[in-house]
Amino acid sequence: MSSSRHRSTGILAVGGGPANLSLAALAEPIGDCAVSVVESRTSVAWHPGLLWGNSRLQVSSVKDLVSLVDPRSRYSFLNFLHEQGRLYRHLIANPHFVSRKEFDQYFTWAAQLLGAYLDERVEAVEHDGTRFVVQTSRGRWFADHLVLGVGQVPCAPAFTKTIDSPALWHASRHLDRGLPVEGKDVLLVGGGQSGAEVALDLISGRTGLPRRLTWVTGRDGLSPLDDSPFANEWFNPSYVEYFHALPEDQRAGLSGRQLGAIRGVTQDLLAQVYKRLYELDYLTTAQFGHRLLAGVELSGLAEVPDGFRGSLLDTVSGAEQEISADLVVLATGFRAELPAFMEPLGGRLPISGDAYEVERDYRVRWDGPDANRIYVQNGARRTHGVGDPNLSLASWRSATILNSVLGREVYSLKDEDITLSVA
Ligand SMILES: Cc1cc2nc3c(=O)[nH]c(=O)nc-3n(C[C@H](O)[C@H](O)[C@H](O)COP(=O)(O)OP(=O)(O)OC[C@H]3O[C@@H](n4cnc5c(N)ncnc54)[C@H](O)[C@@H]3O)c2cc1C
């Protein structure tokens, strides 16, 4: 493809993750709403570095790209199974959970049907007075509106960023970048869901067993994810409406208190890790040792000729201890980041803290014409609540954006019942 290629679209959806696939799927039946999805990867793989064969979808499969706002859409997960001729077998094989791998297949199927542009990275966004001019790795787009759906980026302690070693990797690259662990001294940092998934993989024997695993978490322990019914109501559109209307300081207070609903580890995974450690400790002759350190943070790390030396800070006592390791895995989470490709628009988009200012309908404030709008998906946790990155709200948010762009109620988003009093 020539780099001078020029194409035009109504909405350019930057990023081909579930958020923008949902937008394109819901836009398709609307006659006057062209959405073009541009994805930098060669496939729409869903967090491929953490996509184990047996990892479970953490939400109901009804929370797919479309069903919660348009259950009759051909882009539903159910229709994917139907078209693949595996609906009956799926129901027999998966009475309790759906695998993330199957949802990844579903997203890939939807992206193909929707004609997503793969292997095309958005590099710079400008505005020529009447439309957005978007430079990509494959050419140029002219667009009336932009929807940013670039997801979150891995985050890691600053002192690790200067270390360039294949023996240090972020959990997000575990399956494609991780080295074999057989006989190694492994340090795993982070006690959230991805930390626990990596831990289970490290002790599974997939690439051999480590000689020693030191697993540190800054939290008080390996806490369960709060997946209880009332916490799940925070992922209800009516709760988002309530949350958004609160003053900034009250939203911040609530967000801090609700982290258990997004930062813990599923009970089932905790049980699997515990069981596997028990097996290794008592039921095998494996030469394997482990230390789980809670309330402990990695406070420094350096590469040395035979691996790594680091320091661990006990956040309870304030004491520091040295540690050495052959391999280090950082399961230190993800965070939203302002995309560098928006920099040419400079100060035209006011920024609050580390995020754009986002309206109730996910419109980003900017000083350009109203005929050219910018929306953001999965970048408004501060204003829209803890549910923002989750699949639960993806189809509702996409429908909200489409209604807003088109200035009419294409999708009927009536108030959802909720038991929590949010009057
Ligand atoms: C391991 C893991 C498992 C998860 N499991 C669940 C779950 O079971 N249930 C749930 O509700 N949530 C889950 N989540 C939360 C997750 O945030 C959402 O599921 C979902 O991936 C969010 O979709 P998104 O489209 O906003 O972002 P992403 O899925 O991150 O997609 C963003 C896309 O934008 C692309 N992109 C970035 N920059 C550019 C650019 N400049 N040009 C073009 N393309 C670009 C990226 O390549 C990426 O494909 C999980 C998260 C992780 C990390």
The ligand as an SDF file (V2000), in Angstrom:
LIG
                    3D

 53 58  0  0  0  0  0  0  0  0999 V2000
   -5.3650   -9.6070   30.4160 C   0  0  0  0  0  0  0  0  0  0  0  0
   -6.6210   -8.8030   30.4720 C   0  0  0  0  0  0  0  0  0  0  0  0
   -7.8300   -9.4590   30.5610 C   0  0  0  0  0  0  0  0  0  0  0  0
   -9.0060   -8.7390   30.6140 C   0  0  0  0  0  0  0  0  0  0  0  0
  -10.1470   -9.4460   30.7390 N   0  0  0  0  0  0  0  0  0  0  0  0
  -11.3050   -8.7620   30.8130 C   0  0  0  0  0  0  0  0  0  0  0  0
  -12.5390   -9.4710   30.9670 C   0  0  0  0  0  0  0  0  0  0  0  0
  -12.5810  -10.7020   31.0350 O   0  0  0  0  0  0  0  0  0  0  0  0
  -13.6820   -8.7320   31.0400 N   0  0  0  0  0  0  0  0  0  0  0  0
  -13.6730   -7.3710   30.9840 C   0  0  0  0  0  0  0  0  0  0  0  0
  -14.7340   -6.7490   31.0470 O   0  0  0  0  0  0  0  0  0  0  0  0
  -12.5140   -6.6940   30.8480 N   0  0  0  0  0  0  0  0  0  0  0  0
  -11.3450   -7.3360   30.7780 C   0  0  0  0  0  0  0  0  0  0  0  0
  -10.1780   -6.6420   30.6550 N   0  0  0  0  0  0  0  0  0  0  0  0
  -10.2200   -5.1420   30.6110 C   0  0  0  0  0  0  0  0  0  0  0  0
   -9.9710   -4.5710   29.2000 C   0  0  0  0  0  0  0  0  0  0  0  0
   -9.6930   -3.2020   29.3940 O   0  0  0  0  0  0  0  0  0  0  0  0
  -11.1700   -4.6730   28.2800 C   0  0  0  0  0  0  0  0  0  0  0  0
  -11.5600   -5.9770   28.1930 O   0  0  0  0  0  0  0  0  0  0  0  0
  -10.9320   -4.2370   26.8180 C   0  0  0  0  0  0  0  0  0  0  0  0
   -9.7720   -4.8280   26.2700 O   0  0  0  0  0  0  0  0  0  0  0  0
  -10.9170   -2.7530   26.6440 C   0  0  0  0  0  0  0  0  0  0  0  0
  -11.0440   -2.5220   25.2630 O   0  0  0  0  0  0  0  0  0  0  0  0
  -10.4300   -1.2670   24.5240 P   0  0  0  0  0  0  0  0  0  0  0  0
  -10.8780   -1.3620   23.1020 O   0  0  0  0  0  0  0  0  0  0  0  0
  -10.7810   -0.0350   25.2650 O   0  0  0  0  0  0  0  0  0  0  0  0
   -8.8430   -1.3920   24.6520 O   0  0  0  0  0  0  0  0  0  0  0  0
   -7.8460   -2.5070   24.0900 P   0  0  0  0  0  0  0  0  0  0  0  0
   -8.4450   -3.8400   24.1400 O   0  0  0  0  0  0  0  0  0  0  0  0
   -6.5620   -2.2820   24.7960 O   0  0  0  0  0  0  0  0  0  0  0  0
   -7.6650   -2.0920   22.5510 O   0  0  0  0  0  0  0  0  0  0  0  0
   -6.9880   -0.9180   22.1470 C   0  0  0  0  0  0  0  0  0  0  0  0
   -6.4220   -1.1580   20.7590 C   0  0  0  0  0  0  0  0  0  0  0  0
   -5.9010    0.0780   20.2410 O   0  0  0  0  0  0  0  0  0  0  0  0
   -4.7570   -0.2230   19.4590 C   0  0  0  0  0  0  0  0  0  0  0  0
   -3.9550    0.9810   19.3010 N   0  0  0  0  0  0  0  0  0  0  0  0
   -3.2580    1.6460   20.2620 C   0  0  0  0  0  0  0  0  0  0  0  0
   -2.6400    2.7250   19.7380 N   0  0  0  0  0  0  0  0  0  0  0  0
   -2.9570    2.7580   18.4150 C   0  0  0  0  0  0  0  0  0  0  0  0
   -2.6190    3.6290   17.3410 C   0  0  0  0  0  0  0  0  0  0  0  0
   -1.8230    4.7030   17.5190 N   0  0  0  0  0  0  0  0  0  0  0  0
   -3.1040    3.3590   16.1020 N   0  0  0  0  0  0  0  0  0  0  0  0
   -3.9170    2.2870   15.9050 C   0  0  0  0  0  0  0  0  0  0  0  0
   -4.2670    1.4170   16.8870 N   0  0  0  0  0  0  0  0  0  0  0  0
   -3.7870    1.6610   18.1310 C   0  0  0  0  0  0  0  0  0  0  0  0
   -4.0780   -1.3340   20.2660 C   0  0  0  0  0  0  0  0  0  0  0  0
   -3.1910   -2.0790   19.4690 O   0  0  0  0  0  0  0  0  0  0  0  0
   -5.2630   -2.1530   20.7480 C   0  0  0  0  0  0  0  0  0  0  0  0
   -5.5760   -3.2180   19.8880 O   0  0  0  0  0  0  0  0  0  0  0  0
   -8.9830   -7.3270   30.5790 C   0  0  0  0  0  0  0  0  0  0  0  0
   -7.7780   -6.6630   30.4900 C   0  0  0  0  0  0  0  0  0  0  0  0
   -6.5930   -7.3890   30.4340 C   0  0  0  0  0  0  0  0  0  0  0  0
   -5.2930   -6.6410   30.3470 C   0  0  0  0  0  0  0  0  0  0  0  0
  1  2  1  0
  2  3  1  0
  2 52  2  0
  3  4  2  0
  4  5  1  0
  4 50  1  0
  5  6  2  0
  6  7  1  0
  6 13  1  0
  7  8  2  0
  7  9  1  0
  9 10  1  0
 10 11  2  0
 10 12  1  0
 12 13  2  0
 13 14  1  0
 14 15  1  0
 14 50  1  0
 15 16  1  0
 16 17  1  0
 16 18  1  0
 18 19  1  0
 18 20  1  0
 20 21  1  0
 20 22  1  0
 22 23  1  0
 23 24  1  0
 24 25  2  0
 24 26  1  0
 24 27  1  0
 27 28  1  0
 28 29  2  0
 28 30  1  0
 28 31  1  0
 31 32  1  0
 32 33  1  0
 33 34  1  0
 33 48  1  0
 34 35  1  0
 35 36  1  0
 35 46  1  0
 36 37  1  0
 36 45  1  0
 37 38  2  0
 38 39  1  0
 39 40  1  0
 39 45  2  0
 40 41  1  0
 40 42  2  0
 42 43  1  0
 43 44  2  0
 44 45  1  0
 46 47  1  0
 46 48  1  0
 48 49  1  0
 50 51  2  0
 51 52  1  0
 52 53  1  0
M  END
$$$$
